Amino acid sequence: MSAARRPAPTAALRGGAVGATVASLAVAAHGVGGGGLPDTTALTLLLAACVGVGAAVGGVPALTRSHWALLAALAAGQGAGHLALTLASDAHVHLGVPALTMLAAHAAATVVCAALILTAERLYGPVTNVLRAVLEPPVLGVEPARVLRPRPLNRRAPRLTVLAAGLSRRGPPVLA
């Protein structure tokens, strides 16, 4: 399988982060833009839309490797979130609110989401390496040092004739 068809190692992280941040920041951006707080019906529709966007981002390999694809997916998620909040609200407050304010709030939320997710992806490797090192079970014992033992004497080796004859440098006893 080629690298372009294989999901990135952080694909699940990216998909989950896109779904969660799109949902939370869509509500925040919608409120800042004048849309008000959503009711339970709007939140249910919003969560369904954001789970779909997150699953698509985590499952499609082309969306897991590119920064621009992430930004496009987040923008689509913000659009889906805005649409879900608009459709499910009884009295949507877009009448007195300029559309530019709402659009700017959702665009700012998209940029903030992208920055947060890219930072999390960048820190994923070093943080997991540190956690792996810290949580690895300790080494309980140390391997014993190698003991050097003398080789046994080879009795078959020829001896020097001087030593074989019994000559020695030992002198007479002191008291003799």
N, C-alpha and C positions, 0 to 999 in steps of 0.2 A: 504494500500500500504506500503510495507516495505521500510526501509530507504535506502536500496541499489538501489531500483527502482525509488525512488523519487529524482528529481534534487536538488542540493544544493541551498540554498537561494541566492547564488551569481552566479548561472549558467548563467544568461543573462549577467552579468558583465564579467564573464570569457570568454564567447563566443565572445562578442564584442571586448574585449581586445585582444584576440588571433587573431581575424581577422585583427584588425587595426595594431597591432604591428608586425604581420608577414608580412603584406604588406609593411609597412614603413621600417622595418629592413631588409627585403629581398632586397629591392632596395639599401639600404645603404651597406649591406654586398656584394651585387653583384658588386657595384661600387668599394668598397675597394679591392675586389678580382680581379679587372681588367676587369670587364664586361662592364663598361661604363654606361652611362645614358640610360634608356629605352625610346623608342618612344611611341606614344599614343596607338598603337596596343598592344605592350607588356604590357603597364600599364592596359589596359582593360582586357586582359587575366589574368594578375596578380590579379587584383581586383576580378574577377569572381572566381578564385581559392581560394583566401583568404576569400571571403564571404562564400564559401562552407565549408572551414575548420572551420571558426568561428561558422557557424550554426550547424555543426556537434558537435563541442565541447560544445556549449550551450544547445543542444538538447538531447545528449546522457548522461543519468545520471551517467554512469560509468566514463565518462571523466570529470565530474564536481566535483569529490570528492578527487581524488588522485593527488599527486604531480608528480608521475611518468607518469601518463596518460597525465598530462599537458605537461610535457617535451616531451613525444612521439608525442603529437598532434602538438606541436611547431616545432619539427624536421620534421614531415610530411608536415607542412605548409611551412617551409623553403625549403624543397625539391620541393613542388608544385610551390612555388614562383620561385625557380631557373629554374625549367622546363618551366614555363610560360615565363620567361624572355629569356631563351635559344631558345625556339621554335619561338617566335614572333620577334626576332631581325633579321635584314637582314644579317648583317655581324657580327656574334658573335665573340668576341675577346678571344676565348679560345685557340687559336693556340699558342700564345706566353706566355700565363699565365700558370704557373704550377697549376694543379688541386688541389694540397695540400693547396695552398693559398686560393683558392675559398672555399674549404671545411672548412678550419679553420675559415674563415670569417663568413660563415653560421652557424657553430657550436657556435661561440662566440655570434652571434646574437640570437641563440636559448637560450643560458644560460641567456643573458641579458633580453630577453622577459620573461622567467620564473621567474626571480627575480623580475621584475617589476609587473607582474601579481599577484604573491603570496603576495607581499607587499601591493598591492591595495586591495586584498581580506582580508588581515589581518586588514587593516585600515577601511574597509567598515563599520563594526558594530559600532566602537567608533565614527566615523565621522558622521554617520547618527543619532546616539543618541544625539550628540551635536547639530546637525542641528535641530532635532526635538524639543529639549529643547529651542533653541534660537527662532525658528520660531513659536512656540506654541503661540496662542493668549493670551495676559495677562488677569489675573483675574481682572475684573473691580470693584468688590465690595467684601466686607468682610461680612461673615455671622454675623448677630447681636449676641451679647453675650446673653446668656440665663438669663432672668430676673427672680429672685426668688421672688415670691409673698407670703405673709403670708396666711396661711390657714384660712378659716372663722372659727369663734368661734362656738363651738358646745354647744348650749344652753341646750341641754338635759342632759349633763353630770352632775352628782351630785356635789354640791358645799360643801365646808366645812361648818359645822354647825356654826362655829365661824364667818365666813364671812357672812353667811346667816342671823345671828341675828343682824347684824349691829354694832358689836363691832369694834371700831377703836382705834387707838393710838393717835388720834388727841386730843390735849389738849384744854383748854378754850382759848378764844381770848386773845390776849396780853393786851388789855386795860380793860379788865373786872375786 
